[in-house]
Amino acid sequence: MPLMSGNLIRNLLGGPVTRPYPLVKRRPFPRTRARLLYDPARCTYCGICANICPANAIAMKEERDSLSIERIYDSFSCIYCARCAEFCPDSALQMDVVYLESADAKTLTSSSSR
């Protein structure tokens, strides 16, 4: 018991060990990949991102009748590996370090070219 009493007193008099997360958010690490940013003005709809995505989170849907291409991104399937941003020739896809808030519903985002 005498060996533990020193530890016990230090723990009782010391501050909290955990972070007060909702009030104080930790700065992201330098190479953090938290969110995929998409700039439709720069996109040429080449389809490289859809072909390189290991989780099939990006899909290209082609309408031959109306001559349009639609890019569909499923954020719940994305594993944030940043391969699509790395291989995008026009830098239309980039990784951001700001985390998204938690979501309670699945949403798909899509953009199209005409």
Kinemage of the C-alpha trace (Angstrom):
@kinemage 1
@onewidth
@group {chain A} dominant
@subgroup {mainchain}
@vectorlist {calphas} color= white
{ca met a 1} P 0.000 0.000 0.000
{ca pro a 2} L 2.794 2.524 0.673
{ca leu a 3} L 4.005 2.177 -2.939
{ca met a 4} L 0.584 2.941 -4.342
{ca ser a 5} L -0.223 5.882 -2.078
{ca gly a 6} L 2.186 8.214 -3.911
{ca asn a 7} L 0.564 7.354 -7.229
{ca leu a 8} L -2.889 7.728 -5.756
{ca ile a 9} L -2.194 11.195 -4.356
{ca arg a 10} L -0.646 12.376 -7.658
{ca asn a 11} L -3.667 11.164 -9.615
{ca leu a 12} L -6.159 12.759 -7.249
{ca leu a 13} L -4.394 16.146 -7.189
{ca gly a 14} L -3.463 16.199 -10.878
{ca gly a 15} L -5.637 17.521 -13.683
{ca pro a 16} L -7.681 15.444 -16.086
{ca val a 17} L -5.802 13.205 -18.460
{ca thr a 18} L -8.360 13.271 -21.272
{ca arg a 19} L -9.138 16.188 -23.585
{ca pro a 20} L -12.387 18.110 -23.200
{ca tyr a 21} L -13.269 17.203 -26.819
{ca pro a 22} L -16.427 19.151 -27.620
{ca leu a 23} L -14.983 22.324 -26.141
{ca val a 24} L -11.365 22.035 -27.276
{ca lys a 25} L -10.698 20.298 -30.589
{ca arg a 26} L -7.280 18.878 -31.360
{ca arg a 27} L -5.388 20.280 -34.335
{ca pro a 28} L -5.186 17.753 -37.173
{ca phe a 29} L -1.923 16.029 -37.922
{ca pro a 30} L 0.060 17.355 -40.929
{ca arg a 31} L -0.902 14.537 -43.347
{ca thr a 32} L -4.500 14.114 -42.191
{ca arg a 33} L -7.085 13.257 -44.854
{ca ala a 34} L -10.519 14.104 -43.550
{ca arg a 35} L -12.723 15.366 -46.372
{ca leu a 36} L -12.754 15.213 -50.158
{ca leu a 37} L -13.216 18.575 -51.874
{ca tyr a 38} L -14.539 18.639 -55.421
{ca asp a 39} L -14.366 21.577 -57.851
{ca pro a 40} L -16.761 20.894 -60.759
{ca ala a 41} L -15.391 23.861 -62.739
{ca arg a 42} L -11.994 22.142 -63.056
{ca cys a 43} L -13.311 18.643 -63.738
{ca thr a 44} L -13.056 17.324 -67.309
{ca tyr a 45} L -14.993 14.116 -66.483
{ca cys a 46} L -12.113 11.908 -67.604
{ca gly a 47} L -13.111 9.095 -65.212
{ca ile a 48} L -9.659 8.463 -63.757
{ca cys a 49} L -10.976 9.017 -60.225
{ca ala a 50} L -13.732 6.431 -60.715
{ca asn a 51} L -11.281 3.880 -62.145
{ca ile a 52} L -8.642 4.354 -59.423
{ca cys a 53} L -11.005 4.368 -56.388
{ca pro a 54} L -10.493 1.086 -54.448
{ca ala a 55} L -13.805 1.448 -52.558
{ca asn a 56} L -15.905 2.336 -55.638
{ca ala a 57} L -17.054 5.518 -53.907
{ca ile a 58} L -16.885 7.477 -57.168
{ca ala a 59} L -18.878 6.450 -60.211
{ca met a 60} L -19.331 7.976 -63.650
{ca lys a 61} L -22.768 7.617 -65.227
{ca glu a 62} L -22.999 8.351 -68.926
{ca glu a 63} L -26.183 9.293 -70.757
{ca arg a 64} L -25.688 8.690 -74.471
{ca asp a 65} L -29.061 10.149 -75.486
{ca ser a 66} L -28.529 13.546 -73.879
{ca leu a 67} L -24.712 13.454 -74.205
{ca ser a 68} L -24.123 14.108 -70.528
{ca ile a 69} L -21.829 12.589 -67.920
{ca glu a 70} L -22.695 12.497 -64.225
{ca arg a 71} L -20.140 12.002 -61.457
{ca ile a 72} L -21.564 10.377 -58.314
{ca tyr a 73} L -19.686 10.404 -54.994
{ca asp a 74} L -20.761 8.228 -52.056
{ca ser a 75} L -19.140 9.595 -48.882
{ca phe a 76} L -20.147 6.554 -46.797
{ca ser a 77} L -18.193 4.217 -49.089
{ca cys a 78} L -15.120 6.449 -49.242
{ca ile a 79} L -12.098 5.236 -47.254
{ca tyr a 80} L -10.257 8.584 -47.701
{ca cys a 81} L -7.164 7.044 -49.232
{ca ala a 82} L -6.635 10.189 -51.388
{ca arg a 83} L -5.800 8.193 -54.525
{ca cys a 84} L -8.437 10.043 -56.555
{ca ala a 85} L -6.980 13.412 -55.526
{ca glu a 86} L -3.462 12.198 -56.235
{ca phe a 87} L -4.209 11.009 -59.784
{ca cys a 88} L -6.641 13.769 -60.833
{ca pro a 89} L -4.920 15.508 -63.785
{ca asp a 90} L -6.824 18.783 -63.354
{ca ser a 91} L -6.710 18.977 -59.523
{ca ala a 92} L -10.490 18.974 -59.338
{ca leu a 93} L -10.309 16.672 -56.303
{ca gln a 94} L -8.362 17.648 -53.187
{ca met a 95} L -8.198 16.402 -49.617
{ca asp a 96} L -9.036 18.808 -46.800
{ca val a 97} L -8.018 18.447 -43.143
{ca val a 98} L -11.307 19.697 -41.677
{ca tyr a 99} L -13.384 16.851 -40.283
{ca leu a 100} L -17.037 16.527 -41.170
{ca glu a 101} L -19.667 16.464 -38.482
{ca ser a 102} L -21.343 13.125 -37.908
{ca ala a 103} L -24.204 12.304 -40.253
{ca asp a 104} L -27.369 10.403 -39.501
{ca ala a 105} L -28.538 9.957 -43.074
{ca lys a 106} L -26.803 8.739 -46.212
{ca thr a 107} L -26.526 11.310 -48.986
{ca leu a 108} L -25.091 11.026 -52.470
{ca thr a 109} L -23.629 14.058 -54.190
{ca ser a 110} L -23.553 14.227 -57.946
{ca ser a 111} L -22.522 16.694 -60.595
{ca ser a 112} L -23.085 16.565 -64.311
{ca ser a 113} L -21.708 18.075 -67.489
{ca arg a 114} L -23.693 18.924 -70.546
